[in-house]
Amino acid sequence: MKLRIVEDYEALSFVAAAIVADEIERQGPLVLLPATGSTPIGAYQQLAQRHAARELDSSQITLVQLDEYVDIAPDDRRSLFGWMKRLLIDPLKIPSNCVLPLDGYQADLALSCHRYDQSVRASGGLNLAILGLGPNGHLGFNEPPAGPSAPTRVVQLSPASIESNARYWGSRSLVPTRALTAGMDIILSAQKILLLVSGSHKAEVLRRTLAGKMTDELPASYLRLAPDVTVIADRPAWPWGDGGAHLVDDIAISW
C-alpha cells in the first residue's frame, strides 16, 4: 500500500488526476471503475480539462459503473449513471459501447447483476478503480457487513449512507433505500486502486481502514488485501498529524 498525503482538496484532485492520466497513457486500453460522490469530482474535472486541451487520449477507456440506485431510470438526473455521464462520459467523449452500466431499473435485479459481472469479465477485468471512503467504511455501496468475497448484488442502504446522500436529493426521505453495487470481489480484483479521502470527518474511518482490524464491519479494511492500492488523503483527513508513516510500506508526504 502506498500513501500520498497532500495539503488540501485541490492538491488531492491534481495528484489523483495525474495518476489516472499516467495510467491511461501507460496502459493503452484501460478498464476504469470510477466512484461517484463529491470526493472524486475535482479529479474528474481535471481529467476533463486535460481532454479538452488534447492532453489526454480517452479513446481506449472502458468505463465500468460502480453502483446505482434501484428503481431510478438511467436518464433521471438523480441516477448515478447520469452523474457519471455528466462528469466523465460526456466530457471525455466515451462512446456508449465503451460503458458498462449497472442497471437498477430492471424487474429482475439478480439478472442485471449477473449480466454486469459477465460484462466486466468479458472486458478482461478492472485495470484501475477510483474509490471514495464511505462514512461507515463502505466501498461503492458495499454496506457493512461485507467481506472480500461479497458479490455484485442488491443492498439495503444504511442510515449513514442515506444521510450522506441526502444533500443530493434534498432530504433524507427522498433518498432511495436500495441500490446495486459492484461486489467487493470485483473491486478488490482491480490491478490498481486509488482511494481518495478528503476532510476531517473521514479521519477516524481512514484510521480504522489503515490500522484497525480487518473486518466485515469495515469493508474498506480489506483494501489491505488488494495487490496495488494508493491512498491519497488531504491533511484534514489524515488522522495522525505528521506521524503514522509506519503503517504503510511506502509513504510520500507533501505539505
C-alpha positions in Angstrom: 0.0 0.0 0.0 1.2 3.5 -0.9 0.1 6.7 0.8 0.2 10.2 -0.5 -0.7 12.9 2.0 -1.3 16.3 0.4 -2.1 19.7 1.7 -5.8 20.2 0.6 -8.6 19.0 -1.7 -7.2 20.9 -4.7 -3.9 19.1 -4.4 -5.7 15.7 -3.9 -7.6 16.3 -7.1 -4.4 17.2 -9.0 -2.4 14.2 -7.8 -5.3 11.8 -8.4 -5.9 13.1 -12.0 -2.2 12.9 -12.7 -2.0 9.3 -11.6 -5.1 8.4 -13.7 -3.7 10.2 -16.8 -0.4 8.3 -16.4 -2.3 5.0 -16.2 -4.3 5.8 -19.3 -1.1 6.7 -21.2 0.8 3.7 -19.9 -1.9 1.1 -20.3 -3.4 1.9 -23.7 -6.7 0.1 -23.4 -7.9 0.8 -19.8 -10.9 -0.6 -17.9 -11.8 2.1 -15.4 -14.2 1.8 -12.4 -14.9 5.4 -11.2 -16.6 6.2 -7.9 -19.4 8.7 -7.7 -19.8 11.2 -4.8 -18.2 14.5 -4.0 -14.6 13.5 -3.4 -13.5 12.5 -6.9 -15.3 15.4 -8.7 -12.2 17.6 -8.7 -10.1 14.9 -10.2 -12.7 14.2 -12.9 -12.8 17.9 -13.7 -9.0 17.9 -14.1 -9.2 15.0 -16.5 -11.9 16.8 -18.5 -9.7 19.8 -18.7 -6.8 17.7 -20.0 -9.0 16.1 -22.5 -10.3 19.4 -23.8 -6.7 20.6 -24.1 -5.9 17.4 -26.1 -3.5 16.3 -23.4 -5.5 13.1 -22.6 -6.4 10.4 -25.1 -9.6 8.8 -23.8 -10.3 6.7 -26.9 -9.3 3.4 -25.3 -11.1 3.8 -22.0 -13.9 1.5 -21.0 -15.9 2.8 -18.0 -17.5 0.4 -15.5 -20.2 1.8 -13.3 -19.6 1.2 -9.6 -23.1 1.5 -8.1 -26.7 2.6 -8.9 -29.9 3.2 -7.0 -32.8 0.8 -7.5 -35.9 1.9 -9.5 -34.2 5.2 -10.7 -34.2 5.4 -14.6 -30.8 5.9 -16.2 -31.9 9.2 -17.7 -33.0 10.6 -14.3 -30.6 13.3 -13.3 -30.5 11.8 -9.8 -29.2 8.5 -11.1 -25.6 7.6 -10.6 -25.3 6.7 -14.3 -26.5 10.3 -15.0 -23.9 11.6 -12.6 -21.2 9.6 -14.4 -22.4 10.8 -17.8 -22.2 14.4 -16.8 -18.8 14.1 -15.1 -17.0 11.6 -17.3 -18.8 10.1 -20.2 -19.7 13.3 -21.9 -16.6 15.4 -21.0 -14.2 12.6 -22.1 -16.4 11.6 -25.1 -16.7 8.0 -24.1 -18.9 6.1 -26.6 -21.9 4.2 -25.2 -20.4 0.9 -26.3 -17.4 1.5 -24.0 -19.6 2.0 -20.9 -20.6 -1.0 -18.8 -23.7 0.1 -16.7 -25.0 -1.3 -13.6 -28.8 -1.1 -14.2 -31.0 -0.8 -11.2 -34.1 0.0 -13.4 -35.0 -3.6 -14.1 -37.6 -6.0 -12.9 -35.0 -8.8 -12.4 -32.2 -7.2 -10.4 -30.4 -10.5 -9.9 -30.2 -10.9 -13.7 -29.0 -7.3 -14.0 -26.1 -8.1 -11.6 -25.3 -11.3 -13.4 -25.1 -9.5 -16.8 -22.9 -6.8 -15.2 -20.5 -9.4 -13.9 -20.3 -11.1 -17.2 -19.6 -7.8 -19.0 -16.8 -7.0 -16.6 -15.2 -10.4 -17.0 -15.6 -10.1 -20.8 -13.7 -6.8 -20.7 -10.7 -8.5 -19.1 -11.3 -7.2 -15.6 -10.5 -3.8 -14.0 -7.2 -2.1 -14.6 -8.0 0.8 -12.3 -10.6 1.6 -9.7 -11.1 5.0 -8.2 -12.9 4.8 -4.9 -14.1 7.1 -2.1 -14.4 6.1 1.5 -17.9 5.8 2.9 -18.6 7.2 6.4 -19.1 3.6 7.7 -16.2 2.2 5.6 -18.3 1.1 2.6 -16.8 0.9 -0.9 -19.3 1.6 -3.6 -22.5 0.6 -1.8 -20.9 -2.4 -0.1 -22.6 -1.7 3.2 -21.3 -3.5 6.3 -21.2 -6.3 6.9 -19.4 -7.1 3.6 -16.4 -9.4 3.3 -13.9 -9.5 0.5 -15.9 -12.1 -1.5 -19.2 -10.2 -1.4 -20.7 -10.3 -4.9 -22.4 -7.8 -7.1 -25.9 -7.6 -5.5 -28.8 -5.6 -4.3 -28.1 -3.9 -0.9 -30.2 -2.0 1.6 -28.7 1.4 2.2 -27.6 2.1 5.8 -28.8 5.2 7.7 -25.2 6.6 7.4 -25.3 6.2 3.6 -28.8 7.7 3.3 -27.7 10.6 5.4 -24.5 11.3 3.4 -26.5 11.2 0.1 -29.4 13.4 1.3 -27.7 16.5 0.1 -28.0 15.3 -3.5 -31.7 14.5 -3.1 -32.9 17.4 -1.0 -33.8 15.4 2.1 -33.3 12.0 3.7 -36.9 11.0 2.9 -36.2 11.2 -0.8 -33.1 9.1 -1.0 -33.8 5.6 -2.4 -33.3 2.9 0.3 -31.9 0.2 -2.1 -29.1 0.1 -4.6 -27.0 -2.2 -6.7 -23.2 -2.3 -6.1 -20.2 -3.9 -7.7 -19.1 -6.6 -5.4 -16.1 -6.5 -3.1 -14.8 -9.3 -5.2 -14.7 -7.2 -8.4 -13.4 -4.1 -6.6 -10.5 -5.9 -4.9 -9.6 -7.7 -8.1 -8.6 -4.4 -9.8 -4.9 -4.2 -10.9 -4.6 -0.8 -9.2 -6.9 1.0 -6.8 -6.9 4.7 -5.8 -8.7 5.5 -2.6 -9.4 9.3 -2.3 -10.1 10.6 1.2 -10.8 14.3 2.0 -12.0 16.1 5.1 -11.6 15.8 8.8 -15.0 13.9 9.0 -13.2 11.0 7.3 -10.2 10.9 9.6 -11.5 8.3 12.0 -12.8 5.9 9.3 -9.4 6.3 7.5 -7.6 5.4 10.7 -9.6 2.2 11.1 -9.2 1.4 7.4 -5.4 1.6 7.6 -4.7 0.4 11.1 -7.7 -1.2 12.6 -8.9 -4.8 12.5 -9.8 -6.2 9.1 -13.5 -7.0 9.5 -16.7 -7.3 7.5 -18.0 -4.4 9.7 -15.5 -2.1 7.9 -15.4 -3.3 4.2 -12.6 -0.7 3.3 -10.3 -2.5 5.7 -10.0 -5.3 3.1 -8.2 -2.9 0.8 -5.1 -4.2 2.6 -5.6 -7.4 0.7 -5.5 -5.8 -2.8 -2.3 -6.0 -4.8 -1.8 -2.3 -5.5 -3.5 0.4 -3.5 -2.6 4.1 -3.3 -4.4 6.1 -0.7 -4.5 9.9 -1.4 -5.6 11.8 1.6 -5.6 15.5 2.3 -4.2 16.9 5.6 -7.6 17.2 7.3 -8.3 13.5 6.6 -5.0 12.2 7.9 -5.6 11.1 11.5 -2.0 11.0 12.8 -0.7 14.5 12.2 2.8 14.3 10.9 3.1 10.6 12.1 1.8 7.3 11.0 4.3 6.5 8.3 5.0 3.1 9.9 1.5 2.0 8.9 2.3 1.6 5.2 5.0 0.2 3.1 5.7 3.4 1.2 4.8 7.0 2.0 5.2 10.2 0.1 4.3 13.3 2.0 3.9 16.8 0.6 2.5 19.6 2.7 
